[in-house]
Amino acid sequence: MSSYHLFRENFIKSCKSDPSGFIRKILIAIIGLFITLFHLYANSWWGFFSAHIPRILHWTCLSGLTFLFFRSTKKKAWWQELIDWGLFIAAVASGLYMLMAWQDIVMSGGYYSTTDAIVSMVLVLVILEATRRGISSFLSLTAAVFIAYALWGHHLPGFFGHREYGFYRVFAFLCTTPEAVFGIPIGVSSTYMIMFIIFGAMLGALGGSDFFIDLAFSITGRLRGGPAKASVVSSALVGTVSGSSTANVVTTGTFTIPLMKRGGYEPNFAGAVEAVASTGGQITPPIMGAAAFLMVELTNTPYLKVAMSALIPAFLYFFAAFVIVDLEAKRTGMTAKKRGDLPKFKIVMKQRGYLILPLFTLFGFIIYGYSPMRSVFLSLLTLIVLSFLGKRTRPGPLTFPKALIQAARNTIPIACACASAGIIMGIINLTGIGVKVSILITEFAQTNLLLGLMFTMVACIILGCGMPTTAAYIIVAVLAAPSLIDAGVPPLIAHMFIFYYGCTAPITPPVAMSSYAAAAIAEGDPMKVALNSVRIGFVVFIIPYLLVYFPQLMMIGTPLGIGLALGSAIAGIVLLSAGISGVLIRHCLWWERVLFFIAGALLFIPGVISDLAGLVLGALIVVSQIVLQRPMPVAEWAEMATSGRIEDN
């Protein structure tokens, strides 16, 4: 039986047993296909719409899909079904009202009617509930706290107090102005983000994810600790098209984590490797995380420049993960996998190598001067044409519709995050709290730039623990970026600093979503996976500071300066990783680990003298490891005893 007939038979059976589910599935298919096809048209050469139409349609369709996908409960009590359908109707109705009334609202010059305000209240409540279901209660609660601050913050004394705003005024401002819900965040979601998500969903449906994983294993499988290194490489490759850390964990971790466990890695460590590697996908060009496209708008910087600036930081991220994985494999005495157990590079490239071409065409079109949306559109057409070249990638009758519906499903968390972030941005603009916090951070930064950076880092990690990178980035960028810029940090570097720490938050406890997803696959302890993720990614947390003090790492400066800064960063990463792992040439004594830390830290301090001191100190420790005898690792003793190379005394 063909896949189409099997799908048709299962669909009919499920619809007969669950009439409500039948209607739900039909609506999901219709709305999912409509919104993705609409955005493909709107972001091509032929779609001409004023900005508010795609934004409102984007939110209306995706908020409706939220209540179709994320039901209030798995049980099917009639009153629970009624709540879900009521929220669906409220989401669609409030969105359509805004779509029809928007032109009158714009022409009124800020005037709003009572109906506008009431519909705005409904829409805001829909956003809060959709965010709670689609992402987390933390972000929904954060947006609600900001609304409460706007309504009753005038009672606060001193620094954080503000003028009084009427009840209707607050909600109308959030939904009838371009400074809040339907502002920059949802605008970016309806242009850059959904186009790249459609591209990633199409590539995945045509076997792109499997191709990248097989390619990674064919390259790294013969190396020591090959499964873990394949996890790093495959997560980097898949991350270039997914842009989501948790989705990346689920996509690649399903294959790599079991292989790491079979290769000898402890479950909690295997999960941590995948979590760290997958999180780096958000900073990997050409398709970076959703927040990168917000950076384009907030800094008024071409996407090509943002992507190029992220190349070296992305390389350093994965290089640090690769080194720590290699040293861990050396410390535990792991060996390489047999060649027969691995996919062959030539066969992988011969069968599906053409799937990598759309990534090159995507970057090529951007370099040529096309907008990111049109570049994605052309690369998508290239991908569709290429997919017919091989049997394994040739699409079936349902491949493209299912991929488009999946793309709509994948966009829901981003749209919810952007809508809630729009609420927060609106309240910040309305009350002026952003200016006040910015002044506070500016005082820290001007007194001591390092103190200001640390304050910003803590804010990024705290917010990022409970909300997506997109929302965390928007909030901190609005509050802290102007202060860092006033303190002398170039705008793009200030925003990249914030973006980078927003991306690392998913592996940072206590709410480390990527680590927890990896723990579920690895069957490990979530908190231990999160703590291992921090240990593996310790060097990663230092890289944003390097971007501030070594702007050459973001392609700013002469080629010689960029090369020297990159070399210093690479050497520092290796030495710090040796200190963390406790092994380089051989296992380290405690004082060697301390000196490795000191040498690595010296290389991260700006200045020729500190770099030379770090290199000399690191070289001396390496020489001592080569020349002096060190205790043999326990794993190495066990291996030799098992093989009969030593006698058991």
SESEMAR-750361 format. One line per field, with one value per residue (C-alpha): x, y, z; residue in three letters. Coordinates in steps of 0.02 Angstrom, whole numbers, plus 50000, padded with zeros to 5 digits. Each point is the difference from the previous one (the first is absolute). Example, Ala and Ser with C-alpha at 12.3 -4.5 7.8 and 13.67 -1.06 7.14 Angstrom:
SESEMAR-750361
east 50615  50069
north 49775  50172
up 50390  49967
residuo ALA  SER
end
This chain:
SESEMAR-750361
east 50000  50068  50036  49859  49869  50063  49989  49825  49940  50069  49929  49825  50006  50055  49867  49860  50055  50025  49888  50076  50171  49943  49954  50160  50110  49910  50024  50183  50030  49905  50074  50176  50002  49920  50121  50158  49946  49947  50170  50089  49899  50013  50190  50029  50010  49812  49928  49969  49916  50009  50097  49850  49909  50133  50031  49817  49965  50158  49945  49816  50038  50138  49905  49853  50116  50068  49832  49976  50170  50017  49840  49959  50008  50014  49829  49849  49870  49874  50038  50186  49965  49890  50143  50118  49875  49953  50181  50020  49851  50061  50173  49932  49863  50112  50132  49875  49926  50173  50029  49840  50015  50186  49988  49871  50109  50153  49904  49926  50169  50001  49815  49918  49819  49932  49980  50182  50052  49889  50061  50178  49970  49938  50150  50124  49919  50010  50186  50032  49908  50076  50172  49966  49949  50123  50157  49998  49907  50154  49993  49811  50017  50140  49890  49856  50114  50047  49815  49967  50145  49922  49830  50055  50182  49951  49978  50185  50109  50164  50102  49879  49841  49913  49850  49826  49925  49818  49948  49940  50149  50126  49917  49960  50180  50061  49893  49963  50175  50150  50108  49935  49914  50002  50170  50175  49999  49844  50057  50163  49906  49887  50145  50172  49955  49857  50093  50152  49889  49911  50170  50058  49838  50013  50182  49958  49853  50113  50129  50117  50015  50044  50126  50088  50008  50071  50123  50059  50026  50093  50120  50026  49956  50180  50062  50017  49830  49927  49813  50018  50098  49868  49872  50095  50020  49824  49923  50098  49940  49819  50005  50038  49824  49901  50052  49917  50102  49864  49943  50181  50020  49848  50052  50182  50000  49883  50144  50157  49961  49970  50159  50099  49934  50047  50172  50031  49940  49902  49816  50005  50156  49931  49843  50103  50109  49845  49920  50155  50027  49818  49991  50140  49888  49918  50161  50051  49983  49923  49835  50023  49875  49844  50074  50136  49869  49939  50180  49994  49852  50056  50177  49949  50137  49988  49974  50156  50107  49919  50029  50181  50031  49935  50116  50150  49895  49907  50165  50069  49840  50010  50190  49987  49868  50105  50158  49913  49919  50167  50087  49858  50019  50188  49970  49883  50106  49875  50046  49938  49855  50033  49994  49866  49878  50007  49919  50127  50031  50005  49837  49912  50053  49961  49825  49945  50144  49895  49895  50141  49989  49846  50102  50135  49870  49916  50160  50046  49837  50022  50177  49939  49882  49830  49901  50004  49816  50024  50163  49906  49862  50125  50096  49836  49964  50176  49971  49836  50080  50150  49891  49941  50178  50007  49881  50030  49954  49866  49842  49835  49828  49987  50181  49983  49829  50058  50161  49904  49882  50150  50081  49844  50007  50184  49965  49872  50126  50093  49840  49942  50170  49997  49823  50039  50163  49897  49894  50156  50076  49838  49995  50183  49962  49841  50065  50179  50071  50124  50082  50014  50079  50113  50062  50035  50101  50089  50061  50071  50077  50078  50074  50065  49960  50033  49872  49872  50032  49982  49837  49935  50059  49905  49842  50014  50023  49862  49874  50061  49974  49812  49965  50060  50157  49895  49902  50152  50101  49866  49977  50186  50039  49872  50056  50188  50068  49986  50100  50139  50004  50013  50146  50094  49953  49960  49812  50016  50120  49887  49851  50105  50056  49818  49948  50141  49953  49816  50050  50100  49857  49913  50143  50009  49908  49879  49889  50111  49878  50129  50087  49835  49950  50168  49980  49836  50082  50155  49894  50107  49972  49942  50096  50159  49987  49978  50151  50105  49943  50067  50166  50017  49945  50102  50118  49849  49942  50162  49990  49877  50126  50131  49887  49996  50186  50056  49884  50112  49906  49848  50096  50039  50178  50145  50026  50157  49908  49857  50123  50095  49840  49934  50165  50002  49819  50034  50153  49905  49854  50117  50090  49840  49922  50152  49978  49815  50026  50159  50089  50099  50149  49973  49896  50041  50052  49902  50131  50009  49812  50016  50140  49897  49860  50120  50081  49830  49939  50156  49965  49826  50065  50029  50182  50158  50087  49858  49989  50187  49993  49854  50086  50165  49914  49891  50150  50097  49858  49983  50187  49992  49858  50106  50164  49949  49918  49818  49885  49915  49811  49892  49909  50166  50057  49836  50014  50179  49954  49853  50107  50135  50136  50033  49990  49871  50095
north 50000  50172  50131  50105  49862  49953  50182  50012  49842  50053  50174  49934  49882  50137  50119  49873  49964  50184  50124  50148  49937  49990  50184  50042  49910  50081  50173  49966  49948  50148  50133  49927  49992  50172  50094  49919  50022  50178  50043  49917  50113  50155  49984  49965  50125  49999  50037  50183  50033  50137  49941  49974  49873  49861  50033  49987  49850  49918  50015  49962  49836  49943  50044  49900  49854  50012  49954  49862  49921  50032  49942  50045  49817  49827  49957  50034  50069  50109  50155  49984  49987  50154  50099  49953  50044  50161  50055  49953  50107  50144  49993  50000  50128  50126  49983  50025  50152  50079  49959  50088  50147  50033  50129  50102  49988  50062  50143  50052  50060  49900  50010  49836  49953  49899  49852  50015  49995  49850  49901  50047  49928  49837  49994  50029  49862  49884  50040  49960  49833  49953  50038  49895  49852  50021  50043  50017  50076  50103  50110  50018  50049  50123  50087  50004  50080  50137  50032  50010  50121  50112  49995  50025  50054  50179  49946  49955  50132  50066  49936  49871  50102  50073  50106  49923  49919  49952  49818  50014  50108  49865  49862  50112  50059  49820  49950  50158  50072  49936  50009  49844  49838  50037  50083  49942  49827  49932  50087  49904  49838  50027  50034  49932  49864  49910  49997  49917  49881  49948  49971  49894  49899  49966  49949  49885  49922  49961  49912  50146  49965  49817  50053  50121  49868  49867  50128  50043  49816  49967  50143  49974  49819  49938  50125  49969  50031  50003  49994  50155  50091  49950  50076  50164  50001  49940  50124  50139  49944  49974  50160  50098  49963  49977  50148  49921  49920  49885  49946  49967  49889  49897  49989  49948  49937  49856  49926  50067  49977  49810  49984  50099  49887  49844  50077  50010  50174  50013  50045  50168  50050  49939  50104  50151  49988  49999  50145  50109  49957  50027  50167  50064  49980  50166  50096  49903  50084  50000  49969  50062  50002  50105  50137  50032  50071  50115  50058  50047  50115  50072  50040  50047  49882  49894  49816  49955  50105  49921  49825  50038  50075  49839  49884  50006  49997  49847  49916  50035  49932  49833  49993  50015  49863  49890  50020  49962  49845  49940  50024  49912  49852  49999  50009  49850  49898  49990  49932  50032  49904  49869  50060  49871  50074  50173  50077  50028  50181  49966  49903  50130  50140  49900  49955  50164  50123  50116  50042  50113  50107  50101  50063  50065  50078  50081  50083  50040  50092  50100  50047  50048  50126  49918  50021  49850  49961  49996  49904  49867  49998  49967  49871  49913  49986  49932  49871  49942  49977  49907  49884  49911  49944  49854  49862  50031  50184  49994  50076  49909  50077  50051  50049  50186  50027  49909  50101  50164  49951  49949  50168  50088  49890  50041  50187  50001  50016  50139  50095  49984  50058  50150  50048  49992  50092  50131  50023  50022  50121  50098  50018  50052  50134  50057  50015  50053  49862  49957  50171  49984  49827  50054  50146  49880  49881  50148  50055  49825  49991  50172  49966  49830  49924  49824  50027  50060  49848  49882  50084  49979  49817  49958  50083  49900  49834  50030  50050  49867  49863  50026  50062  49974  50085  50116  50072  50009  50087  50131  50046  50014  50085  50135  50024  49973  50020  50191  50007  49890  50105  50160  49920  49982  49826  49999  49971  49834  49931  50056  49911  49845  49992  49998  49879  49880  49988  49985  49848  49919  50016  49838  49897  50099  49932  50011  50010  49929  49945  49930  49903  49930  49945  49913  49919  49923  49920  49946  49933  50101  50118  50170  50103  49899  50021  50188  50010  49898  50118  50148  49908  49955  50173  50094  50070  50047  50121  50097  50027  50149  50096  49964  50080  50161  50008  49923  50076  49919  49838  50079  50041  50177  50053  49947  49819  49990  50062  49878  49856  50042  50018  49835  49911  50069  49945  49824  49978  50066  49881  49849  50046  50036  49839  49904  50079  49952  49821  49968  49923  50058  49891  49899  50021  50161  50022  50130  50136  49970  50027  50163  50059  49951  50110  50144  49982  49994  50152  50099  49966  50071  50164  50136  50045  49929  49973  49896  49897  49963  49957  49881  49916  49977  49932  49883  49938  49963  49893  49907  49964  49940  49882  49928  49987  49956  49835  50010  49871  49895  50029  49870  49962  49970  49880  49906  49986  49933  49877  49936  49977  49907  50131  50014  49877  50020  50012
up 50000  49951  50132  49929  50017  50173  50055  49925  50089  50170  49978  49965  50148  50120  49936  50026  50178  50045  49904  50093  49951  49819  49999  50093  49873  49853  50076  50039  49819  49926  50115  49995  49811  49982  50112  49931  49818  50038  50072  49854  49886  50109  50015  49816  49856  49971  50172  50041  50166  50129  50153  50115  49889  50006  50185  50053  49887  50066  50181  49965  49912  50118  50158  49933  49963  50177  50074  49872  50032  50188  50081  50180  50049  49923  50069  49891  50120  49911  50103  49966  49814  50018  50078  49858  49864  50091  50005  49816  49953  50110  49918  49823  50033  50090  49863  49859  50088  50010  49818  49947  50120  49982  49862  50097  50157  49905  49921  50168  50062  50160  50041  50049  50033  50145  49882  49950  50182  50043  49850  50049  50173  49924  49883  50142  50104  49849  49984  50183  49991  49831  50070  50154  49893  49858  50100  50188  50145  50043  49846  50013  50183  49958  49871  50126  50131  49877  49965  50187  50015  49867  50086  50180  49993  50037  50181  50012  50083  49936  49854  49928  50014  49846  49955  50008  49845  49976  49986  49820  49955  50044  49898  49853  49994  49994  49851  49900  49985  49901  50158  50088  49948  49814  50003  49954  50085  49913  49841  50003  50038  49848  49881  50042  50124  49915  49834  50077  50099  49840  49919  50148  50003  49813  50015  50146  49908  49852  50109  50036  50186  49970  49869  50118  50138  49882  49932  50175  50045  49838  50043  50187  50032  49985  50129  50186  50080  49825  50049  50110  49866  49873  50118  49998  49810  49959  50123  49916  49828  50050  50103  49842  49940  50161  50108  50152  50139  50070  49826  49957  50154  49952  49817  50018  50179  49956  49900  50083  50185  49990  49895  50130  50137  49902  49971  50187  50048  50161  49965  50089  49906  49832  50025  50049  49843  49890  50096  49985  49817  49954  50089  49889  49848  50041  49967  49845  49830  49873  50093  50176  50143  49990  50109  49870  49883  50137  50016  49816  50033  50167  49942  49822  49937  49842  50037  49901  50118  50153  49930  49953  50173  50078  49901  50118  50161  49932  49955  50175  50079  49911  50011  50190  50006  49883  50105  50166  49922  49933  50168  50090  49880  50035  50188  49999  49879  49857  49830  49823  49922  49868  49820  49955  50126  49921  49846  49862  49951  49813  50004  50107  49884  49844  50057  50082  49986  49892  50155  50059  49844  50057  50150  49883  49885  50150  50057  49821  49967  50162  49950  49826  50079  50012  50161  50118  49964  49812  50019  50099  49868  49860  50103  50038  49814  49976  50137  49924  49828  50073  50104  49842  49960  50121  50053  50185  49988  49865  50077  50010  49976  50183  50032  49965  50083  50157  50002  49986  50140  50107  49962  50064  50156  50026  49986  50141  50145  49909  49960  50181  50063  49882  50047  50186  49970  49908  50157  50105  49875  49995  50190  50001  49871  50086  50177  49964  50111  49863  50012  50189  49997  49858  50106  50143  49891  49919  50171  50029  49827  50004  50172  49944  49830  50065  50139  49874  49890  50148  50050  49822  49995  50159  49932  49837  50089  50127  49867  49879  50129  49996  49825  49822  49936  49893  50145  50116  49866  49965  50183  50041  49833  50034  50181  49997  49823  49998  50161  49932  49842  50103  50093  49836  49939  49813  49970  49908  50131  50143  49920  49959  50182  50055  49863  50042  50184  49955  49896  50141  50126  49940  50075  50163  50154  50083  49844  49863  49865  49879  50139  50061  49825  49981  50172  49945  49848  50098  50144  50119  50144  49932  50128  49978  49811  50026  50116  49878  49862  50099  50028  49816  49946  50130  49870  49894  50136  49981  49812  50007  50105  49869  49869  50102  50038  49834  49868  49868  50038  49916  49841  50059  49960  49889  49942  50107  50154  49969  49979  50160  50102  49933  50037  50177  50028  49934  50111  50151  49967  49991  50161  50096  49936  50061  50170  50004  49939  50097  49852  49848  49953  50158  50158  50093  50179  50097  49980  49812  49987  50096  49884  49847  50065  50029  49828  49914  50096  49952  49816  50022  50073  49867  49974  49923  50167  50072  49840  50003  50185  49969  49854  50093  50155  49897  49900  50160  50068  49835  49999  50180  49951  49859  50096  50178  50048  50051  50080  49867  49988  50086  49837  49913  50138  49986  49812  50011  50137  49898  49845  50098  49973  50187  50143  50135  50162
residuo MET  SER  SER  TYR  HIS  LEU  PHE  ARG  GLU  ASN  PHE  ILE  LYS  SER  CYS  LYS  SER  ASP  PRO  SER  GLY  PHE  ILE  ARG  LYS  ILE  LEU  ILE  ALA  ILE  ILE  GLY  LEU  PHE  ILE  THR  LEU  PHE  HIS  LEU  TYR  ALA  ASN  SER  TRP  TRP  GLY  PHE  PHE  SER  ALA  HIS  ILE  PRO  ARG  ILE  LEU  HIS  TRP  THR  CYS  LEU  SER  GLY  LEU  THR  PHE  LEU  PHE  PHE  ARG  SER  THR  LYS  LYS  LYS  ALA  TRP  TRP  GLN  GLU  LEU  ILE  ASP  TRP  GLY  LEU  PHE  ILE  ALA  ALA  VAL  ALA  SER  GLY  LEU  TYR  MET  LEU  MET  ALA  TRP  GLN  ASP  ILE  VAL  MET  SER  GLY  GLY  TYR  TYR  SER  THR  THR  ASP  ALA  ILE  VAL  SER  MET  VAL  LEU  VAL  LEU  VAL  ILE  LEU  GLU  ALA  THR  ARG  ARG  GLY  ILE  SER  SER  PHE  LEU  SER  LEU  THR  ALA  ALA  VAL  PHE  ILE  ALA  TYR  ALA  LEU  TRP  GLY  HIS  HIS  LEU  PRO  GLY  PHE  PHE  GLY  HIS  ARG  GLU  TYR  GLY  PHE  TYR  ARG  VAL  PHE  ALA  PHE  LEU  CYS  THR  THR  PRO  GLU  ALA  VAL  PHE  GLY  ILE  PRO  ILE  GLY  VAL  SER  SER  THR  TYR  MET  ILE  MET  PHE  ILE  ILE  PHE  GLY  ALA  MET  LEU  GLY  ALA  LEU  GLY  GLY  SER  ASP  PHE  PHE  ILE  ASP  LEU  ALA  PHE  SER  ILE  THR  GLY  ARG  LEU  ARG  GLY  GLY  PRO  ALA  LYS  ALA  SER  VAL  VAL  SER  SER  ALA  LEU  VAL  GLY  THR  VAL  SER  GLY  SER  SER  THR  ALA  ASN  VAL  VAL  THR  THR  GLY  THR  PHE  THR  ILE  PRO  LEU  MET  LYS  ARG  GLY  GLY  TYR  GLU  PRO  ASN  PHE  ALA  GLY  ALA  VAL  GLU  ALA  VAL  ALA  SER  THR  GLY  GLY  GLN  ILE  THR  PRO  PRO  ILE  MET  GLY  ALA  ALA  ALA  PHE  LEU  MET  VAL  GLU  LEU  THR  ASN  THR  PRO  TYR  LEU  LYS  VAL  ALA  MET  SER  ALA  LEU  ILE  PRO  ALA  PHE  LEU  TYR  PHE  PHE  ALA  ALA  PHE  VAL  ILE  VAL  ASP  LEU  GLU  ALA  LYS  ARG  THR  GLY  MET  THR  ALA  LYS  LYS  ARG  GLY  ASP  LEU  PRO  LYS  PHE  LYS  ILE  VAL  MET  LYS  GLN  ARG  GLY  TYR  LEU  ILE  LEU  PRO  LEU  PHE  THR  LEU  PHE  GLY  PHE  ILE  ILE  TYR  GLY  TYR  SER  PRO  MET  ARG  SER  VAL  PHE  LEU  SER  LEU  LEU  THR  LEU  ILE  VAL  LEU  SER  PHE  LEU  GLY  LYS  ARG  THR  ARG  PRO  GLY  PRO  LEU  THR  PHE  PRO  LYS  ALA  LEU  ILE  GLN  ALA  ALA  ARG  ASN  THR  ILE  PRO  ILE  ALA  CYS  ALA  CYS  ALA  SER  ALA  GLY  ILE  ILE  MET  GLY  ILE  ILE  ASN  LEU  THR  GLY  ILE  GLY  VAL  LYS  VAL  SER  ILE  LEU  ILE  THR  GLU  PHE  ALA  GLN  THR  ASN  LEU  LEU  LEU  GLY  LEU  MET  PHE  THR  MET  VAL  ALA  CYS  ILE  ILE  LEU  GLY  CYS  GLY  MET  PRO  THR  THR  ALA  ALA  TYR  ILE  ILE  VAL  ALA  VAL  LEU  ALA  ALA  PRO  SER  LEU  ILE  ASP  ALA  GLY  VAL  PRO  PRO  LEU  ILE  ALA  HIS  MET  PHE  ILE  PHE  TYR  TYR  GLY  CYS  THR  ALA  PRO  ILE  THR  PRO  PRO  VAL  ALA  MET  SER  SER  TYR  ALA  ALA  ALA  ALA  ILE  ALA  GLU  GLY  ASP  PRO  MET  LYS  VAL  ALA  LEU  ASN  SER  VAL  ARG  ILE  GLY  PHE  VAL  VAL  PHE  ILE  ILE  PRO  TYR  LEU  LEU  VAL  TYR  PHE  PRO  GLN  LEU  MET  MET  ILE  GLY  THR  PRO  LEU  GLY  ILE  GLY  LEU  ALA  LEU  GLY  SER  ALA  ILE  ALA  GLY  ILE  VAL  LEU  LEU  SER  ALA  GLY  ILE  SER  GLY  VAL  LEU  ILE  ARG  HIS  CYS  LEU  TRP  TRP  GLU  ARG  VAL  LEU  PHE  PHE  ILE  ALA  GLY  ALA  LEU  LEU  PHE  ILE  PRO  GLY  VAL  ILE  SER  ASP  LEU  ALA  GLY  LEU  VAL  LEU  GLY  ALA  LEU  ILE  VAL  VAL  SER  GLN  ILE  VAL  LEU  GLN  ARG  PRO  MET  PRO  VAL  ALA  GLU  TRP  ALA  GLU  MET  ALA  THR  SER  GLY  ARG  ILE  GLU  ASP  ASN
end
